[in-house]
Amino acid sequence: MGILDDDIVAVREGTDIVAVISEHVGLKRTGRRWVGLCPFHNEKSGSFSVNAEQKLYYCFGCGAKGDAISFVREVEHLDFVAAVEKLAGKAGITLRYSDEGQSEGRKRRTRLLAAVEKATEWYHQRLLASPDAAAARAYLRSRGLTGDDVRAYRIGWAPEGWDELARALRLPDDDFVAAGLGFINSRSRPTDAFRGRVLFPIFDVKGDPVGFGGRIMPGAEGAKYKNSVDSPIYNKSSLLYGLNFAKADIVRADEAIVCEGYTDVIGFAKAGVPRAVATCGTALTEEHFKLLRSFARRLVLAFDADAAGQNAAERVYAWEKKYDLDVAVASFPGGVDPAELAQSDPAALAVAIADAKPFLKFRLDRVLDGATLDTPEHRVRAAESAMAVVQEHPSEMVRDQYLLEVAARCRIDPQQLRGRRFEAPAVPGAKREAAPRRSGSDDEPPPYGEPSPQRRRRAVPRDSSATEALRLLIWNHDEIAPWLAEVLFPDPVTATAYRSVIATQSLADAIMMAEAEEPVSGELLQRLAVEEPTAEAADVLARLVDEAAGAAMAALRAEAQVAQDPLAIGNTIGWLNLRIMELREPLTRQVALDELLDWLIDDEPALPDDEPALLDEDSVLPDEDSSVRESVGE
């Protein structure tokens, strides 16, 4: 089940890839290509190239390649369907799905997203212009937020009335409730979910608003925070506030900062650290970890420096091991939260993140900083508790480094701590370590430095006559195709690439076909598609035929060494030699090219019937091979 193939093709063909990529990369036109700095790796020279005609991109620095769909997937970290849907929306294409129920579900999701978008804009305009939002605007200013901040994050105000949003939007009751905007009261009237609150829209990773986090005004009655209820488009256990804004910097820095409050996220951005996200009224979950792992390898927990925040930090230890993440914990001076520190001392906020402790160090310090070390008994008890935490780390070398720290702080001989097991407190959700793999088992990795079987592949060919011919074929297919044949592409990579281009109707299909047979061939086509040809077609074709004819002549010479009738082969070699010499002369090139192509393409090439013998037996065989020459008879 999924989007119909025809619609995916329509999205690819209907998308302006230059416009899509230009939203993220500054592109400059160079001939028929567009070039710029690659968004997938750090560089100073523009190695990122876009072919607007073929609708493909390729980076000569890191090898990133693809079409508009793959670009959106990589840059915005969307799955395939989400990327196609986003591009379809921009291109005005209505998508169809292979399953009718799925199609109806998508239509409903689209309606609910539209409903939340309307609500977001209505709440936002109320905050900006409504007299009853004056106190809310003053509160936000007191938190260090400017008008630009309010507009950038589309912060809103939910007025005190019971049904002001419902009356303003006049949505169908089912959509109003399903979108989490309100409920139907006992008198069967739609009633707003949020009243008298500053609202922070929660965006999904694509940037669509899907719900709200509401903060009551200081001094007002009621719960301090209120979040949208879970809905078909909003799940607080797998969403993170600010991820749509922060994901680019998270990927660039390979680090994500996790906060507790929405204003903390905004504070980090204002302080020049725009890679913070926050949970939506829930503790950090395993789904959050899985989501963040797709963006970065390092997480910094920047919870408020109170007991609840620190206790929440400890729960992630098992997930750190499970998802192979480096987790650190930041501490903030004076016990202030990140939003307050961003307002009072932005530089200190950046320093706190830079100085974040590794997760194990944070846990160890919590144990030892709270321990009494005034007697031998207390020091031993503290060391045992600390070592129970240390021994959970999977690296023996890391464990030993922390063992030395525990020994020093507790004034115990390190040898007393080595080789012992300490009772570790249970970690909620932790899994048992997998049993060691047996030597020689199927899933055993190859020796260090040797690629795994899945990664063993041919190298991408360097520039050659064959790759230049493929480049010309991609850029000028109709003019070049009649002059090429598979026999001109002797290596498997270029031969596969050539067959794929000839056998398909579009370059995208050719790339898919090539990758299925030889992945490097698909990569080669991706690269050549963004390299505008610089050589003359006639010169390239002549070199290609010259090389193929030379290889054929070398094979014939080897065959003549063992043939019973070397003179017959010698005539063919002589004919080939003459044609090759003619191929290298401008006046005779075209005739020689035609004759050599016909000869090379023939399934059983032989000397033309009317061609005279050109060589005697002495010119067929090397002089030193007298034994073979004597066997011919003189």
N, C-alpha and C positions, 0 to 999 in steps of 0.2 A: 504494500500500500504506500502511496505517496503522490507527489505531483506528477501529472502526465508528462511523458517525455517530450511531446510536441510543445508543451508550454514551457518546459525548461529550455528547449532550443529557442523558442520565441523570446524568452528573457535574455538569453545570451546575445541573440542577434539584435534585439531592440534596445540594448543597454549601450550607452556611450561610455566606453571603458576609460577614455581620457578624462571625462567629467567625473566619473566615480573615483578614480585614483587621485585626481587633482584636489579632492576634498581632504586628502591626507598628505599628498606629496606635491611640492612645487615642480611642475614639469615645464620643460623648454623644448620647443620644436627644433629638430635637427633633421633636415631633409624630410623623409617620409616617416621618421620616428619621433617619439617624444622621450626625453631623458630627464632624470632627476636623481636625487639622493634616495637610496633604498630605505624603506621604512622598516625593514626586517633586520638590519644590522647597522652598526655605526660606521660611517665612512665620510670622507671629505671630498672624494671625487665621485661624480655621478655615474654609477655603473648600472643604474636601474633604467631599463628601456621598455617602451610601450609601442606596440604596433597597432595603430588605430584601425587599420584595414582588416587585419586578422583578429583583432580584439583579444590580444594576448600581451602578457608582460613577461620579462625575464631580467634577473639580476646577474650580471657577470661577476659580482663579488661573492655572493653567498649561494647562488643557484636557485633562489626563489623564483617560482614560475607559475603561470596559470592564466585564468580568464577573470572576468569581473566577479563571478561568483566565488571563486577561490580567494580572490583578493579581499572581498568583504568578509569571508569566513575567517581569514587569517588576521586581518587588521581589527575587526570588531569582535572576534572570538564568538562567532555564531555557528550553529550547526548548519548543514546543507539546506534543509528546508527553510530555516529562518532567513538565511542569506538570499535564497531565491525569492522568498516572499517580500523581503525588503526591496530588492531590485525591481520586482514586479510592480510594487506600489509606486515606485518612482517612475516607471515606464508606462504606467496606466494599463497594465496587462492583468486581466482577470484569470486567475489560475483555476485549473480543474484538478480534481484528485481522483485516484484510481478506485477509491472506495467512497460510495455516496454518503455513508455515515460520517466518514472522516471529512468529506467536503462540507457537510452541514455543520460539523463541529468547528471547522475553520471559519465558516461564515458567522457562527455565533461568537467566536472569539473576536472576530473583527468588529462586530457590533459592540461587544463589551469594551474593547480597547477604545473605540470611538466615544463611548459613553464616559469613560474615565478621562479621556482627553478633553472633552467638553467641560467636565466638572473641574478639571485642573485649571483650565483657562478662566472659568467663571470665578473660582476661589481666588485666583491670582489677581484678577482685575478688582475684586472686592478689596483685597489688601492694598493695592496701589492707590485706589481712588475713593473708596467708601469712607464717609465720616465716622461710621461706627468702628472702623479698623484703626483709628488714631492710636489707641492704647497698644494695639498689636505692633504698629510701626515703631512706637517708642520703645517697646520691649526688645524688638529686634536690633534697634540702634544700640541699646544698652549691652547687647551681646556682641557688639562690634560688627554687625552686618550693615552694609550700605545698600543703597538702592540698586546698584549694579549687581550686588550679590543676590538680592531678592529676585531680580529679573533672571539672572543666570540659572538659579536653582528653581525658579518658578514657584517660590513660596507663596502660600495663599492664606486667606482668612475665612473661617467658617462662622457666619453670623449667628446670633443667639436664637433666631427664629427656628421653629420646629420643622418647617417644610419649605424654606426659601429656595434651596437648591432644587428640590423636586418641582416646585412651581416654575422655576426659571428654565429648567431643561425639558420638562414634560416628556420624559422617556416612558416607554411601555413599562408597566410595573415589573414584569419579569426581568427585563434588562436592568432596571434600577436596582433591584434587589441582588441579582446575580453578579453585578459589577461591584458589589460591596458599598454602594453609595447610600444605602438606607434600608428601611424595612417597611412593611405594611402594618399599621397599627390596628388596634381593636375595632376601630371604626372604618376599617378598610381604606385608609388613606395613606399614601406614601409619606414617610417621615425620614428626615435627614439623619445620617449616622453621626455626623460631626456637627457640633454647635459650640460656639464660643471658644474656638481653638485656633492657634496658628498651625497651619498645615504644611507639611513637607511632602511633596509628591515623591512616591517611590517609583523609580524607573527600572524597567528590565534592562538586560544587557544591551538590547538594541536601541534603548533610549525612549521607549514608549512608556508613558505613565500607566501603572497598573494598580496603584493603591495609594494610601496616605498614612503618614504618621502625624498624629495631632498632639500639640502641647498646650495644656490649659494655661490661661493667664495667671501670673503670680497673684496669690491671694484669693483666687476663685475656688469654689468647692468642686469636688469631683476628683477622679483619678488624674494624676499629673500627666500621664501619657496614655494615649489610646491609638491603636493601630487598626487598619482595615481588617475585616474578617477574611479568612482564606476564601478564595473564589477560583473559578476556572482560569483566571489570569494572574492570580496573586497567591503566593505561598511563602509565608514569612520564614519558613525553615530553609528555603533554598534561595532567597533573594538577599541582596546586600545593597544597602543605600549607598549611592555614589559610585557604584561600579561602572556605570555607563560613562561617567565623567573621568574616572581614574584609570581605566583599563590600559590606555596607551602608555601612561607613565609607569604603571605597574610592570608592563611587559618590558619597557625600556630599562628599568632599574632592576628587573627580576626580583622585585620585593613589593609586598602588599602590607599596608598598615591597617589593623582592625581596631576600630573604636567602639564605644558604646552609644554615642549620641550623634545626632545629625549635625548639630552645630560643631561638634568636634571635627567631622569630616570637612566642613566648610572652613574651619579654622586652619586645618592643615594645609588646605589649598591656598589660603590667603598668606600663609607663612612660607610659601614656596616649596611645599612638600605635597604635591597634588596626587598622591597615590594612596589615600586613605579611604576606607569603606566602613560601614557600620551595620550591625545586625538590626533587624526591624522588630524590636520589642521582644526578642527571644535570646536565649543563650546561643553561643556559637555551636553549630551542629556539624555533624559529619558531612552533611550535604554542602555546607559552606566550605568545609575543607576541600572537598572534591572540586568544587567550583573554582576556588582560588588556586588550586594546584595546576589548573589548566592555563593560568596566567603567569605564575611565578614559582620559584623554588624556595623563597624565604618569606616568612610571615613575621611581622612584628606586632605583638599584642600591646595595644596602647589603651588598655582599660583604665578607667579612673582609679587613682591610687588610694582605693579604700579596700576593706576586707572582701567585699563582694566581688570586686573586680579581680583581686588576686586569686580568690578561690575559683572563679570562672576560668582563669588562665590555666590552672593545674589540670582541668579536665581534658585538655587537648593533647596530653602527652602520648597517649596511645595512638592517636591519629597522626602525630608527627612521625612515628615509626611506620605506621601502615602506609602512608602516602609519600614517604621519603621526602619530607619537608624539613627545612631548617627553621625552627621556631625560636624567636627571641622575645623578650619581654622588656618593655621600656618603663622606666620609673621617672616620675615628674617631680620637680622640686617643690617643697612646701605642700604637697598633697593636693595641688590644684588639678583640675581636669584639663585636658588638652585645649578645649575651646578658650578657657580663661588664660592659659599660658600663651596661646597664639595671639591673644589681644594684648597681653601685658609685655611679653618678651618672645617674639617670634624666633629669634635666634636660639633661645634656650630650648624651644620645641624641637628644632632641627637637631640640636646637640643630643637631646634625650633619645631621639631615634637612632642617631649614629652610635650612641653608647649603649644601646639595648643589649642586655645580657643574653647569652645563649640560654635556652629553656632549662637545661640541666643546671646551669650555674644559678639561675634564678631560684630553682627549687632547693638547691643545696644551701644557698644563702638564707632562705626562709627557715630551713631547719636549724642551721648553726647560729644565725642571728638571734633566734628565740631560745637558744639553749643556755643553760647555766654550766659554766666550765670551771667552777671554783674548787671542785674536789675530783679525785681520780674516778670515783664512781660516776659523777656527772659527766666527766669527759668521755668515759667509755660508752655511756648510754648515748651521748650525743653522736659519737663516732659511729656507733652501730646504726642509729637512725639515718645518719647521713649516707653511710655506705649502702643501706638498703635502697636509697634513691640512686646512688651512683651506679650500682651494678645493673640497673635496668638499661643503661645505654648499650647499643649493639656493638660499639667499637671498643676492643680491648685496650688500644692505645689511649683513647679518650678516657676510659675508665681509670687507667693507671695514672693519668695526669691529675684527675680529680681526687684519686686516692691519696696522692702526695699532699694535696691541699688540705684534705680532711685530717691527715696525720699531723700536719704542721699546726693547724688551728686547734686541734685537740691535744697536742703535745703527746702523741703516741708514735711508737716506732712503726714505720710503714710495713715492716715485715709482719707485724702482728695483724695487719689487715689483709695482706695478700693471701690468696688461696683459700679464703673462707667464704661461706655463703651466709648472707644476712637475710632475715625475714623482711620481704618487701610488702608494703601495704598494697592491697588490691587496687588496681586502676580500673574504674568503670569502663566497660567496653573493650578492654584490652584483649588481644587474642594470643594464644600460645604461639611460640616461635615454631616455624616449620622445621620438620626433622631435616638434618643435613642430607644433601643429595649423595647417593652412592657414586663412587667413581665409575665413570663409563655409562651412567644412565643417560637416557635419551635427552633429558632436559639439561644436561651438564653443559655449561658454557665452554667455548673453545679456549685454548691456552691464551694467556695474556698477550695482546698484540696481534692475535690472529682473528680476522673477521668471522662473525657467525655465518652459518650457511645462508641465512636470509639476506645478509648484507654483501655476500660475495657477488660481484657483478663486474661487467666489462667497464673499462674506462671510457669516458666520453672522448671521441676522436678529436685530435687537434685539427686545426684548419688544414685542408688539403683540397685537391681538385674535386674530390667527391663531395666534401661538405660545401664547397663553393657552388657546385652544381645544384645541390639540394636547396641552398639559399636562393638561387635564381629560380628554381622550380616553384618555391613557395611564393616568391614575390611576383613572378611573371609566368604563371603556370601554363597558360594557353600557348605562349610563344616558345617555351622551352620543352614542354613535355614531348612533342613529336621527335625531338632529337636525342632523347635519352632512352636507355634500356637497362635492365637489371644487371646485365653482364658488365656494365661500366662501373658497378659498385662492388668491389671484390670483398670487402670486409662485412661481417654479419650486421654490424650496427647501422652502417649507411645503407646496406641493402634492405634491411627491414624498414628503415625510414622511407626509402624510395618506394617500396611496394605499398606502404600504407598511404602515402600521398596519392599515388596513382589509382588505388582501389577505392578511394572514398570521395565524397562530394564536398567535404569541408575540412579545413585544417584541424578543427576541434575533433572531428571523427578520426582523422588520420593519427592524431596524437594518442587518442584512446586505443586505437588498433595497435599502434606501435608499442605502447607501454604494456599491452597484454602479452605481446610476444617477446619483447626485449626492452625493459624499462629505460635503459640508457638511450635507446632510439627515440623514445618519446621525449626525453629530456633534451636530446639534440635538436629535435624539431622545435621545441619551445624556444630554445636559444636562437636558432637561425631565423625564427619568425620575427624577431625584433632587431635583427642585424641587416640593415639595408645593403644590398649588393653593391660592390664598388668595382668589380672586375667586368670586363666586356664578356658577353655571353659566348661570342665566337672563340675568344682566347681560352676560356674555361673549357668549353667543349673540346677544343683541339688538344689541350693538355690531358683531358680525361681519356680521350680516344688514344692518344699517344701512349699513355700509361697502360691502358688495356691491351693495345697491340704489342707493346714491349713485353708485357707479361706473357702474352700468348706466344710470342716468338721465343722467349726463354723456355717455355714449356715444350715447344717443338724441338728446340735444340737438345733438351734432355731426352726427349722421345727418340730423336735420331741416334742417340748413343747406343740404343739397344734394338733399333729397328732392323728388320731384314732388308728393307729397301730404303736406305737413307737418302738416296737421290730424289725420290718422290717428295719426301719431307723437305729436302733442301730446296726444291723449286718453290714450295710454299714460303719457306723462310726468306728466300730471295725476293719473292713478290712483296712480302710484308715489309722487308727492309726498305725496298724502293718506295712503297706507299708512305712509310713513316717519314722518309726524307722529303717526299713531296708535301706531306702534311706540315712540315716545318717551314715551307716556303710560301710566302703570301700568294703568289700567282697560281700555285697549284693546290692550295690548301683545300678549297671547297670540294674539288673532284676527289681528292684523296680521302677527305672526311666521309663523303658519301660511300665510297667503295669500302673503306675500312668498317664503317658502321654496318653495312650490309653483310660483310664477311663475319664480323664479330657476333651479330645477332643470329646468323644462320645456325640451326641446331647442329649440323655436321659440316663445319666450314672446310672448304677445300679450295684449291687453286682454280680460278676461272678457266673454262675449257680452252679459250683462245689465248691464254697467257703462255708465252714461250718459257722454256727452261732457262733459268738465270744463273744457276750455280753448278759447278761440277762437284764430284764427290769430295775433293780435297777441301772445298770451302764449307762442307757440311760438318765435318768432324774436326776436332782439335788435332794439331800436328802431332802432339805427343801420343795420340791414341792409335799407334801403328798397328796394333793387333786387330782392331776392328776394321781398319782400312784394308789390311791384307785379306781379310775374310770376304771383302766385296768382290775381289778378283780383278786382275788388271790385264 
